[in-house]
Amino acid sequence: RDVRDVRDVRDRCDNERLAEFRDRYPMDERAFAVLERASDGVQATVVADFKPRREGEDDYSALVMTFVRA
């Protein structure tokens, strides 16, 4: 299997995971861009461990930005 194929599959999975996270926790473009540019480890931590006090809010931008930078 070509290394590029594996990388493409991984990238698609990462993109889907981030898109699902954004659907659950809406955020503005700036916050999402910061999350997208974060390392794989930071992205994985954010997706796994981000637990705001309340769900169902319209905008989690500030919380996500703070969590990514922590």
Backbone bond lengths (Angstrom), bond angles and torsions (degrees), N, CA, C in turn:
res aa  C-N    CA-C-N  psi(-1)  N-CA   C-N-CA  omega(-1)  CA-C   N-CA-C  phi
1 R - - - 1.452 - - 1.525 108.81 -
2 D 1.265 116.15 137.09 1.458 122.34 -179.16 1.532 109.53 -73.07
3 V 1.323 116.18 137.65 1.460 121.74 179.87 1.525 110.93 -57.91
4 R 1.329 116.77 -37.54 1.473 119.69 178.51 1.521 111.40 -61.82
5 D 1.339 117.87 -37.45 1.459 120.72 178.31 1.522 111.15 -62.28
6 V 1.324 116.00 -43.74 1.465 120.46 178.81 1.521 110.05 -63.50
7 R 1.319 116.97 -42.84 1.467 121.57 179.43 1.526 110.41 -63.37
8 D 1.330 117.41 -41.44 1.467 121.12 179.29 1.529 110.98 -62.46
9 V 1.324 116.75 -43.00 1.466 120.80 179.20 1.525 109.86 -64.16
10 R 1.326 116.37 -44.26 1.469 120.43 179.43 1.526 110.52 -62.67
11 D 1.324 116.82 -43.53 1.465 120.51 179.42 1.520 111.53 -61.91
12 R 1.335 117.13 -41.06 1.466 120.63 178.26 1.522 110.27 -63.27
13 C 1.331 116.99 -42.01 1.465 120.57 179.01 1.520 110.35 -64.06
14 D 1.343 116.81 -43.35 1.458 121.08 178.31 1.524 110.38 -61.30
15 N 1.331 116.82 -44.36 1.464 120.93 -179.77 1.526 110.92 -63.06
16 E 1.319 117.17 -40.92 1.461 120.95 178.78 1.517 110.54 -66.26
17 R 1.331 116.47 -41.12 1.465 121.02 179.54 1.528 110.14 -62.55
18 L 1.331 116.88 -44.19 1.461 120.45 179.04 1.523 111.26 -67.21
19 A 1.321 117.77 -38.87 1.468 121.01 178.58 1.533 110.41 -63.74
20 E 1.324 117.32 -41.33 1.464 120.94 177.75 1.530 110.71 -64.75
21 F 1.333 115.85 -39.88 1.464 120.43 177.58 1.529 109.78 -61.87
22 R 1.328 116.10 -43.45 1.469 120.47 -179.71 1.527 111.36 -66.79
23 D 1.316 117.44 -35.23 1.468 119.98 176.12 1.528 110.56 -63.02
24 R 1.332 116.18 -40.14 1.465 120.60 -178.99 1.527 111.57 -74.27
25 Y 1.342 115.57 -38.35 1.463 121.74 -178.05 1.527 108.88 -124.79
26 P 1.335 118.02 85.75 1.469 120.75 -177.25 1.527 111.83 -57.14
27 M 1.343 115.15 141.32 1.463 120.81 179.25 1.514 108.46 -149.95
28 D 1.326 115.98 161.73 1.456 119.38 -179.92 1.536 110.59 -77.41
29 E 1.320 115.08 172.94 1.471 120.89 -176.45 1.524 112.15 -60.59
30 R 1.321 116.19 -38.72 1.463 119.85 -178.22 1.532 110.98 -63.34
31 A 1.312 117.19 -47.20 1.461 120.77 -179.95 1.525 110.60 -63.73
32 F 1.328 116.87 -40.96 1.457 119.46 179.79 1.524 110.72 -66.53
33 A 1.318 117.71 -37.73 1.466 120.96 178.15 1.528 110.85 -63.36
34 V 1.323 117.09 -40.39 1.468 120.69 177.12 1.526 109.60 -62.08
35 L 1.316 117.17 -43.58 1.459 121.12 178.41 1.528 111.14 -63.68
36 E 1.319 117.16 -43.83 1.471 121.02 179.67 1.525 111.60 -62.13
37 R 1.325 117.83 -36.44 1.460 121.49 -177.70 1.528 113.06 -82.50
38 A 1.313 116.87 -11.81 1.465 120.41 179.68 1.527 109.88 -66.47
39 S 1.314 116.00 158.74 1.470 120.53 179.03 1.525 110.25 -63.21
40 D 1.322 115.72 161.35 1.467 120.62 178.51 1.524 111.05 -56.90
41 G 1.331 115.72 -39.99 1.463 119.85 -179.55 1.513 112.41 -64.57
42 V 1.332 116.49 -42.08 1.468 120.78 178.61 1.528 109.57 -66.21
43 Q 1.320 117.19 -43.50 1.468 120.00 178.04 1.524 110.62 -58.38
44 A 1.324 116.53 -46.37 1.464 120.62 -178.92 1.526 110.69 -61.70
45 T 1.332 116.62 -40.97 1.459 120.54 179.33 1.522 110.95 -65.10
46 V 1.324 116.77 -44.88 1.463 120.32 179.84 1.524 110.13 -60.73
47 V 1.318 117.17 -49.24 1.468 120.74 -177.85 1.531 111.01 -62.25
48 A 1.322 117.02 -39.20 1.467 120.62 -176.79 1.526 113.10 -79.94
49 D 1.327 117.34 -36.91 1.463 120.00 -167.63 1.529 115.85 -110.42
50 F 1.322 118.33 -8.77 1.467 120.40 -179.33 1.520 108.69 -69.52
51 K 1.329 116.09 114.34 1.463 121.23 -179.54 1.527 108.88 -137.59
52 P 1.328 117.19 88.23 1.466 118.96 179.30 1.533 110.90 -67.17
53 R 1.309 115.73 159.04 1.469 119.88 -179.27 1.518 112.25 -62.12
54 R 1.350 115.43 -34.87 1.463 119.91 -179.88 1.517 109.77 -128.55
55 E 1.318 115.71 138.86 1.464 120.38 173.67 1.518 108.15 -104.04
56 G 1.325 115.53 160.92 1.454 120.18 178.51 1.512 113.73 94.36
57 E 1.340 116.95 6.06 1.464 120.65 177.45 1.533 109.51 -72.43
58 D 1.322 116.59 163.16 1.463 121.42 -179.92 1.522 113.37 -83.14
59 D 1.332 116.86 -23.52 1.465 119.28 -173.78 1.527 110.74 -151.57
60 Y 1.317 115.42 120.32 1.462 122.18 178.75 1.531 111.27 -110.72
61 S 1.311 117.33 16.82 1.470 121.68 -173.92 1.521 113.00 -52.60
62 A 1.303 117.32 -53.55 1.468 120.66 -176.34 1.523 111.18 -63.18
63 L 1.311 117.04 -42.50 1.459 119.84 179.25 1.519 112.10 -64.82
64 V 1.322 116.75 -42.02 1.466 120.34 179.19 1.524 110.26 -64.81
65 M 1.319 117.31 -44.96 1.468 120.48 179.53 1.528 110.83 -59.20
66 T 1.321 116.75 -44.14 1.465 120.86 179.26 1.522 110.55 -63.32
67 F 1.315 116.62 -42.41 1.469 121.39 -178.34 1.529 110.74 -66.18
68 V 1.320 116.97 -42.13 1.471 120.51 179.86 1.519 110.63 -62.76
69 R 1.310 116.47 -39.33 1.468 120.59 -175.87 1.524 113.77 -81.85
70 A 1.325 116.99 -11.76 1.468 120.37 -177.76 1.518 112.41 -74.19
